[in-house]
Amino acid sequence: MSGAPFRLAPFDAAHDRTGFRSDSEPLNRYLREQVTQDIRRRVAACFVALADGQCIAGYYTLASASLMLADLPASTGKKLPRYPSVPAVRMGRLAVDQGFKGRGLGGALLADALDRAARSEIAAFALMVDAKDDAAAAFYRHHGFIALPDSPLTLFLPLTTIQRS
Ligand SMILES: CC(C)(COP(=O)(O)OP(=O)(O)OC[C@H]1O[C@@H](n2cnc3c(N)ncnc32)[C@H](O)[C@@H]1OP(=O)(O)O)[C@@H](O)C(=O)NCCC(=O)NCCS
């Protein structure tokens, strides 16, 4: 994220999230009311982009997941071992505050998530996302994600394609 006035960091309860307003009220509410509990219960990890020190400008969550081999496009599945499923990392949520939209922050958060997943010592075949609507799916396709043939709002990007930093 060179040149951008943001700092990426694991979520901390001391960060200021009171004023966070993305276009998605459920994603705003999640950050306000739910994320701390999910982190404590180890069902999600959360990473934030901070502007002006402690103010959250964007965030995403990561958790373990799996993809059924039968759900993948045939061209992807045929390159994989014949296990019923392959491990994945799910980016469950991604949101950017309205005041910071269109400045590359969403793309930078996505790149950070891909980098973290690719650097992990725990193997995962892909980063997967459940897009909340068609516009979100278009955002992920723009970044190279591939939709599942029978479930176009679920998309994945093989981590073998990621250049590790
Ligand atoms: C989707 C979202 C995260 C994008 O954040 P952003 O900071 O505005 O996006 P960026 O400025 O990083 O855009 C990066 C690139 O994606 C493109 N892009 C942005 N939204 C897009 C969309 N809906 N469809 C296709 N491309 C899109 C931009 O044109 C840009 O392209 P470029 O790099 O070739 O110039 C933000 O709009 C948001 O928080 N939306 C509400 C929540 C949401 O929909 N989350 C998605 C996960 S469910």
PDBQT file of the ligand as one rigid body, heavy atoms in Angstrom, charges set to zero:
ROOT
HETATM    1  C1  LIG A 201     -16.631  -3.140  -2.570  1.00  0.00    +0.000 C 
HETATM    2  C2  LIG A 201     -15.743  -2.169  -1.769  1.00  0.00    +0.000 C 
HETATM    3  C3  LIG A 201     -15.015  -2.937  -0.665  1.00  0.00    +0.000 C 
HETATM    4  C4  LIG A 201     -14.711  -1.552  -2.753  1.00  0.00    +0.000 C 
HETATM    5  O1  LIG A 201     -13.829  -0.713  -2.012  1.00  0.00    +0.000 OA
HETATM    6  P1  LIG A 201     -13.104   0.546  -2.702  1.00  0.00    +0.000 P 
HETATM    7  O2  LIG A 201     -12.029   1.009  -1.775  1.00  0.00    +0.000 OA
HETATM    8  O3  LIG A 201     -14.095   1.547  -3.138  1.00  0.00    +0.000 OA
HETATM    9  O4  LIG A 201     -12.474  -0.136  -4.020  1.00  0.00    +0.000 OA
HETATM   10  P2  LIG A 201     -11.114   0.264  -4.711  1.00  0.00    +0.000 P 
HETATM   11  O5  LIG A 201     -11.000   1.769  -4.814  1.00  0.00    +0.000 OA
HETATM   12  O6  LIG A 201      -9.993  -0.438  -4.028  1.00  0.00    +0.000 OA
HETATM   13  O7  LIG A 201     -11.311  -0.360  -6.144  1.00  0.00    +0.000 OA
HETATM   14  C5  LIG A 201     -10.333  -1.250  -6.649  1.00  0.00    +0.000 C 
HETATM   15  C6  LIG A 201     -10.712  -1.618  -8.056  1.00  0.00    +0.000 C 
HETATM   16  O8  LIG A 201     -11.961  -2.310  -8.042  1.00  0.00    +0.000 OA
HETATM   17  C7  LIG A 201     -12.858  -1.690  -8.959  1.00  0.00    +0.000 C 
HETATM   18  N1  LIG A 201     -14.208  -1.828  -8.404  1.00  0.00    +0.000 N 
HETATM   19  C8  LIG A 201     -14.700  -1.251  -7.282  1.00  0.00    +0.000 A 
HETATM   20  N2  LIG A 201     -15.976  -1.648  -7.093  1.00  0.00    +0.000 NA
HETATM   21  C9  LIG A 201     -16.278  -2.484  -8.132  1.00  0.00    +0.000 A 
HETATM   22  C10 LIG A 201     -17.436  -3.202  -8.504  1.00  0.00    +0.000 A 
HETATM   23  N3  LIG A 201     -18.554  -3.194  -7.773  1.00  0.00    +0.000 N 
HETATM   24  N4  LIG A 201     -17.400  -3.938  -9.643  1.00  0.00    +0.000 NA
HETATM   25  C11 LIG A 201     -16.270  -3.996 -10.411  1.00  0.00    +0.000 A 
HETATM   26  N5  LIG A 201     -15.143  -3.335 -10.102  1.00  0.00    +0.000 NA
HETATM   27  C12 LIG A 201     -15.140  -2.586  -8.965  1.00  0.00    +0.000 A 
HETATM   28  C13 LIG A 201     -12.403  -0.259  -9.049  1.00  0.00    +0.000 C 
HETATM   29  O9  LIG A 201     -12.813   0.309 -10.272  1.00  0.00    +0.000 OA
HETATM   30  C14 LIG A 201     -10.884  -0.417  -8.981  1.00  0.00    +0.000 C 
HETATM   31  O10 LIG A 201     -10.380  -0.797 -10.241  1.00  0.00    +0.000 OA
HETATM   32  P3  LIG A 201      -8.867  -0.459 -10.709  1.00  0.00    +0.000 P 
HETATM   33  O11 LIG A 201      -7.958  -0.987  -9.624  1.00  0.00    +0.000 OA
HETATM   34  O12 LIG A 201      -8.725  -1.191 -11.995  1.00  0.00    +0.000 OA
HETATM   35  O13 LIG A 201      -8.815   1.030 -10.807  1.00  0.00    +0.000 OA
HETATM   36  C15 LIG A 201     -16.576  -0.988  -1.163  1.00  0.00    +0.000 C 
HETATM   37  O14 LIG A 201     -17.291  -0.361  -2.184  1.00  0.00    +0.000 OA
HETATM   38  C16 LIG A 201     -17.545  -1.414  -0.059  1.00  0.00    +0.000 C 
HETATM   39  O15 LIG A 201     -17.192  -1.406   1.121  1.00  0.00    +0.000 OA
HETATM   40  N6  LIG A 201     -18.812  -1.754  -0.418  1.00  0.00    +0.000 N 
HETATM   41  C17 LIG A 201     -19.821  -2.130   0.567  1.00  0.00    +0.000 C 
HETATM   42  C18 LIG A 201     -19.549  -3.516   1.141  1.00  0.00    +0.000 C 
HETATM   43  C19 LIG A 201     -19.341  -4.576   0.068  1.00  0.00    +0.000 C 
HETATM   44  O16 LIG A 201     -20.010  -4.611  -0.951  1.00  0.00    +0.000 OA
HETATM   45  N7  LIG A 201     -18.397  -5.485   0.332  1.00  0.00    +0.000 N 
HETATM   46  C20 LIG A 201     -18.027  -6.520  -0.622  1.00  0.00    +0.000 C 
HETATM   47  C21 LIG A 201     -17.870  -7.824   0.061  1.00  0.00    +0.000 C 
HETATM   48  S1  LIG A 201     -19.403  -8.622   0.466  1.00  0.00    +0.000 SA
ENDROOT
TORSDOF 0
